[in-house]
Each structure stands twice: as C-alpha cells, then as structure tokens.
Amino acid sequence: MSSTDGEIGMRNMTDKATYERLEKDVTAVKNDISALTDQITDALNSFAGTAQKQARRGYKQARANVDSAVDDMSERGSAMRLGAGEIWRR
C-alpha cells in the first residue's frame, strides 16, 4: 500500500499542526510553572518575615526577663548588704 502525494501532504500538515499545538501547550506549562514558582517564593518570603518578627519578639521578651531578674537580684543584694551592715554596727 503506497501513500498518495495527497495523503503524505495531509499527514505532514497534521504533524505540523500537532507539533505547533504541543509547542503552544509546552509554552503554557512553562509559563504556569514560572507563575507558580513566583507564588511559592512570595509565600516563603512571607513566612520567613513572620518567623523573623516572632524571633525578634521572643528575643526582646527574653531580654526584658533577664533585665528584670538582674534588677531584682541587684536589689536583693543591696538589701542584704544593708542588712549585714546593720548587724556589724551593733
């Protein structure tokens, strides 16, 4: 069974149309992947910013707690020194 010139021409046109359609589909998929990558990057940056803010808040709270504890210990130490001085004066 031999193909006629018309059949060969029709197959070539069909192959070309199929190729162009596939090429268009591949380009669309690439664009979709690029857009999705941008969205993922934005989401990760948002999470990172939120985590950084929470870490700063936690650090500031811990620092305030340490400062408060040091102040309290200093006051207690001063009171103990004053009390010890009173004992020695008697």
C-alpha positions as CSV (number, residue, x, y, z in Angstrom):
1,M,0.0,0.0,0.0
2,S,1.6,3.1,-1.1
3,S,0.6,6.6,0.1
4,T,-0.5,9.1,-2.4
5,D,1.0,12.6,-2.5
6,G,-2.2,14.0,-1.0
7,E,-2.1,11.6,1.9
8,I,1.5,12.5,2.6
9,G,0.8,16.2,2.4
10,M,-2.2,15.8,4.7
11,R,-0.1,13.8,7.2
12,N,2.6,16.5,7.1
13,M,0.1,19.2,7.7
14,T,-1.4,17.2,10.6
15,D,2.0,16.6,12.0
16,K,2.9,20.3,11.8
17,A,-0.4,21.3,13.4
18,T,0.1,18.7,16.2
19,Y,3.6,19.9,16.7
20,E,2.6,23.6,16.9
21,R,-0.2,22.7,19.3
22,L,2.2,20.7,21.5
23,E,4.7,23.6,21.3
24,K,2.0,26.0,22.4
25,D,1.0,23.7,25.3
26,V,4.6,23.3,26.5
27,T,5.0,27.1,26.5
28,A,1.8,27.5,28.5
29,V,3.0,24.9,31.0
30,K,6.4,26.7,31.3
31,N,4.5,29.9,32.0
32,D,2.3,28.3,34.6
33,I,5.4,26.8,36.3
34,S,7.0,30.2,36.3
35,A,4.0,31.8,37.9
36,L,3.7,29.1,40.5
37,T,7.3,29.4,41.3
38,D,6.8,33.2,41.9
39,Q,3.8,32.5,44.2
40,I,5.8,29.9,46.2
41,T,8.7,32.3,46.5
42,D,6.3,35.0,47.8
43,A,4.8,32.7,50.3
44,L,8.2,31.5,51.6
45,N,9.3,35.1,51.9
46,S,6.2,35.9,53.8
47,F,6.7,33.0,56.2
48,A,10.3,34.0,56.7
49,G,9.3,37.6,57.5
50,T,6.7,36.4,60.0
51,A,9.2,34.0,61.7
52,Q,11.8,36.7,61.9
53,K,9.3,39.1,63.6
54,Q,8.3,36.3,66.1
55,A,12.0,35.6,66.8
56,R,12.7,39.3,67.5
57,R,9.6,39.5,69.7
58,G,10.8,36.4,71.6
59,Y,14.3,37.8,71.9
60,K,13.0,41.1,73.3
61,Q,10.8,39.3,75.8
62,A,13.7,37.1,77.0
63,R,16.0,40.2,77.2
64,A,13.3,42.0,79.3
65,N,13.0,39.0,81.6
66,V,16.8,38.8,82.1
67,D,17.0,42.6,82.8
68,S,14.2,42.2,85.3
69,A,15.9,39.3,87.0
70,V,19.2,41.1,87.2
71,D,17.5,44.2,88.6
72,D,15.7,42.1,91.2
73,M,19.0,40.3,92.2
74,S,20.7,43.7,92.5
75,E,18.0,45.0,94.8
76,R,18.2,41.9,96.9
77,G,22.0,42.1,97.0
78,S,21.8,45.7,98.1
79,A,19.2,44.9,100.8
80,M,21.5,42.1,102.1
81,R,24.5,44.4,102.2
82,L,22.5,47.0,104.1
83,G,21.2,44.3,106.5
84,A,24.7,43.0,107.0
85,G,26.0,46.5,107.7
86,E,23.3,47.0,110.4
87,I,24.4,43.7,112.0
88,W,28.1,44.7,112.1
89,R,27.3,48.1,113.6
90,R,25.5,46.6,116.6
